[in-house]
Amino acid sequence: MDADPDDAQRGAIPRLGRDAVGHYGAMTTYDGPATAIASGIEYPVTASLAIASRGNGKTWHGTLTAEDERAAWEIFDDEDTQLRIGDRLPEDFRSASFDAHTAEVVIQGRGSAPFGY
């Protein structure tokens, strides 16, 4: 996303989106289609993810919105879950919370992020 020059003059924080990049050109957020894998079953989801620096390492986290409540529950309830974006290798995550009304699952990644550089 292009930053609005008027926002910078007003001191506004630019919005991050699908193509947000951090230092050295590394993608720090991802908003788009993904596949959650729970108990070997693939579920199409919409992911909204971010990478955060913590101490000497990086973590990733965000939300997954499933097609329906049942799919969101299956993702949330499984202890061996992975997330794949595009043709990248799937990466492990754990679910932190589940909202049946929105079919949204809040997640915390384990290891490398499935997006970025």
C-alpha positions as CSV (number, residue, x, y, z in Angstrom):
1,M,0.0,0.0,0.0
2,D,1.2,3.5,-0.7
3,A,1.3,5.8,2.2
4,D,-0.8,9.0,2.0
5,P,1.7,12.0,2.2
6,D,-1.0,14.0,4.1
7,D,-1.0,11.2,6.8
8,A,2.7,11.6,7.3
9,Q,2.4,15.3,7.8
10,R,-0.4,14.8,10.4
11,G,1.8,12.2,12.1
12,A,-0.6,9.3,11.4
13,I,0.7,5.8,11.5
14,P,0.5,4.2,8.0
15,R,-1.8,1.2,7.6
16,L,-0.1,-2.2,7.0
17,G,-1.6,-4.5,4.4
18,R,-0.8,-7.4,2.1
19,D,2.4,-5.8,0.8
20,A,3.7,-4.2,4.0
21,V,7.4,-4.4,4.2
22,G,9.8,-3.8,7.1
23,H,13.6,-3.2,7.1
24,Y,15.6,-4.6,4.3
25,G,12.5,-5.3,2.2
26,A,11.2,-8.2,4.4
27,M,7.4,-8.6,4.4
28,T,6.1,-8.2,7.9
29,T,2.4,-8.7,7.4
30,Y,0.2,-11.0,5.2
31,D,-3.5,-10.6,4.5
32,G,-5.0,-13.1,2.1
33,P,-5.9,-16.7,1.3
34,A,-4.2,-19.6,3.1
35,T,-4.8,-23.2,4.0
36,A,-5.0,-24.4,7.6
37,I,-4.3,-28.1,8.1
38,A,-5.8,-29.9,11.1
39,S,-5.8,-33.7,11.6
40,G,-4.6,-34.0,8.0
41,I,-7.7,-32.1,6.6
42,E,-7.2,-28.9,4.6
43,Y,-9.4,-25.9,5.4
44,P,-9.4,-22.8,3.2
45,V,-9.0,-19.7,5.4
46,T,-8.4,-16.0,5.1
47,A,-5.3,-15.1,7.1
48,S,-4.3,-11.8,8.7
49,L,-0.8,-12.3,10.0
50,A,2.2,-10.3,11.3
51,I,5.8,-10.9,12.2
52,A,7.1,-9.3,15.4
53,S,10.6,-9.0,16.7
54,R,11.1,-10.2,20.3
55,G,14.6,-10.0,21.8
56,N,16.9,-11.8,19.4
57,G,14.2,-13.6,17.5
58,K,11.0,-13.2,15.6
59,T,7.5,-14.5,16.2
60,W,4.4,-14.6,14.1
61,H,0.8,-14.4,15.0
62,G,-2.6,-13.4,13.8
63,T,-6.1,-14.6,12.9
64,L,-7.6,-17.1,10.6
65,T,-11.2,-16.8,9.4
66,A,-12.6,-20.1,8.2
67,E,-15.5,-20.7,5.9
68,D,-17.9,-21.6,8.7
69,E,-18.1,-22.3,12.5
70,R,-17.5,-26.1,12.1
71,A,-14.2,-25.5,10.2
72,A,-13.0,-22.9,12.7
73,W,-13.8,-25.3,15.5
74,E,-11.9,-28.1,13.9
75,I,-8.8,-25.9,13.4
76,F,-9.1,-24.6,17.0
77,D,-9.6,-28.0,18.6
78,D,-6.7,-29.7,16.9
79,E,-3.3,-29.8,18.6
80,D,-1.2,-30.5,15.5
81,T,-2.1,-27.6,13.1
82,Q,-0.2,-26.1,10.3
83,L,-0.7,-23.1,7.9
84,R,0.3,-23.0,4.3
85,I,0.4,-20.0,2.1
86,G,0.7,-20.5,-1.6
87,D,3.3,-23.1,-2.6
88,R,5.4,-22.6,0.6
89,L,6.0,-25.4,3.1
90,P,3.4,-25.4,5.9
91,E,4.4,-24.1,9.3
92,D,3.2,-25.1,12.7
93,F,0.9,-22.9,14.8
94,R,-1.2,-23.2,18.0
95,S,-4.7,-21.8,18.5
96,A,-5.2,-19.3,21.3
97,S,-9.0,-18.6,21.0
98,F,-12.0,-19.2,18.8
99,D,-15.1,-17.1,18.0
100,A,-18.0,-19.1,16.8
101,H,-19.9,-16.1,15.5
102,T,-17.2,-14.9,13.2
103,A,-15.5,-18.3,12.5
104,E,-12.3,-16.7,13.6
105,V,-9.3,-18.4,15.2
106,V,-6.5,-16.4,16.9
107,I,-3.2,-18.2,16.4
108,Q,0.4,-18.0,17.5
109,G,3.0,-19.4,15.1
110,R,5.7,-21.9,16.0
111,G,9.0,-21.5,14.2
112,S,9.3,-19.8,10.8
113,A,6.5,-17.7,9.4
114,P,4.8,-19.1,6.3
115,F,5.2,-15.7,4.6
116,G,7.8,-13.0,4.3
117,Y,11.5,-13.4,3.3
